Amino acid sequence: MVRGVTPPSSRSAITRLGGVATWTELIADVGRVGLRRALDSGSIIRVGRGRYVAAATSEHRSRAHALTGLVSHLSAAVHHGWKVKCVPAEAWVTVPRTRHVRAAPEGVRIHWADLPADEASAGVTHPLRTVLDCARVLPFDEALALADSALRSGTVSKEDLRSAAASTSGPGSAQIRRVTAHADGRAANPFESVLRALALEAGLDLTPQLVIAEPGFFAVADLGSERLRLVVEAEGFEHHGTRAGLRADCTRHTGFALHGWTSLRFTYEDVMYAPEWVVWVLRSWLTGEVTTPPSRKNTA
């Protein structure tokens, strides 16, 4: 199982959506009744007009303040409004190297660093610093999803990210440069970002939101390669719950086939809970060699 990810049956809508969500996203996912129940139970908190966050993240600033530290890493990412693969249950806190903490309090993950004054404000690490911190310590797929979200938000630019990454050193600097090299704000959500990270592991460098225009056919694929004429889709259940949705989906993928595009489709459960199987499928398609597939547990 992927680190930090619990089975779908116990996950809240806000977690599936990356830790932060708009009213429109939540209504599409769980409906008005589901949203009201989540708010009543306290699993989701409204933090602004049409904006909601996971309840666990609301405590992170107070935990950081108690340690005379800064909200950082994943906690800072959610604070900045970025969607993440794994919503942090623990508060990620950065404290000065001279700060002596006998033991991290329950529910807190501590990092030690002396940050310049211009890399934090109001008790939270600045966006650029947050991306670099996460790229240094998180697994590649989690870090890529976060970096994609930061670029998509417009609070971090690709140029600033690559420039800062080029000057990093020490443990994790190679991963920082790898993440920033592949980060792309066109990715629609963490689901697609994680799938793209798995494709890279399989040897496929795919373009997010690839526009495909053929005679009598137009589509925007989640991921794809024009050179390979390959489409890779991150399939969310909520978009296929009606007859009209089913018909549109069939027309779309029939169109791919008619124009000579291979279409590979993966569910949220497979991408998040069976990544080895997803990599195996992608690598098998790329090499043409189909070996024995890895275990793929039923996550329904």
Stockholm file with secondary structure:
# STOCKHOLM 1.0

chainA/1-300         MVRGVTPPSSRSAITRLGGVATWTELIADVGRVGLRRALDSGSIIRVGRGRYVAAATSEHRSRAHALTGLVSHLSAAVHHGWKVKCVPAEAWVTVPRTRHVRAAPEGVRIHWADLPADEASAGVTHPLRTVLDCARVLPFDEALALADSALRSGTVSKEDLRSAAASTSGPGSAQIRRVTAHADGRAANPFESVLRALALEAGLDLTPQLVIAEPGFFAVADLGSERLRLVVEAEGFEHHGTRAGLRADCTRHTGFALHGWTSLRFTYEDVMYAPEWVVWVLRSWLTGEVTTPPSRKNTA
#=GR chainA/1-300 SS CCTTCCCGGGCCHHHHTTSEEEHHHHHHHHHHHHHHHHHHHTSEEEEETTEEEEGGGGGHHHHHHHTTCEECHHHHHHHTTCCCSSCCSSEEEEECTTCCCSSCCTTEEEEECCCCGGGEETTEECHHHHHHHHHHHSCHHHHHHHHHHHHHHTSSCHHHHHHHHHTCCSTTHHHHHHHHHHCCTTCCSHHHHHHHHHHHHHTCCCEEEEEEEETTEEEEEEEEETTTTEEEEEECGGGGCSHHHHHHHHHHHHHHHHTTCEEEEEEHHHHHHCHHHHHHHHHHHHHSCCCCCCCCCCCC
#=GC SS_cons         CCTTCCCGGGCCHHHHTTSEEEHHHHHHHHHHHHHHHHHHHTSEEEEETTEEEEGGGGGHHHHHHHTTCEECHHHHHHHTTCCCSSCCSSEEEEECTTCCCSSCCTTEEEEECCCCGGGEETTEECHHHHHHHHHHHSCHHHHHHHHHHHHHHTSSCHHHHHHHHHTCCSTTHHHHHHHHHHCCTTCCSHHHHHHHHHHHHHTCCCEEEEEEEETTEEEEEEEEETTTTEEEEEECGGGGCSHHHHHHHHHHHHHHHHTTCEEEEEEHHHHHHCHHHHHHHHHHHHHSCCCCCCCCCCCC
//
